[in-house]
Amino acid sequence: MANKDDKWENNVPGKFYVDQQCIDCDLCRETAPGFFTRHDDGGHSYVFKQPTTQEEIDQCMEALEGCPVEAIGSDGDDGAADSQSQASATPQATGEARS
């Protein structure tokens, strides 16, 4: 089970996050590429955008349920992240490639 106290700082605020158990397997990035991306230097995934629709939440839940090391959590901050935080964490803004 993911631990929100061990989540990567790269995660945008919100319900979903990736913690330090991540083994960089790429499953979440393939399952929900609009929400998970890779931190190239750190070798782990993180949430760069929180889902807003039920379909998007379902994609993130599928990634959570498929994670082989249970590094994805859904018990993070329920407060909506402001658009500035999400924009600054997008792969384009940080120069990181989505894999």
Secondary structure, 3 states (H helix, E strand, C coil): CCCHHHECCCCCCCCCEEECCCCCCCHHHHHCCCCEEEECCCCEEEECCCCCCHHHHHHHHHHHHHCCCCCEECCCCCCCCCHHHHHHHCHHHHCCCCC
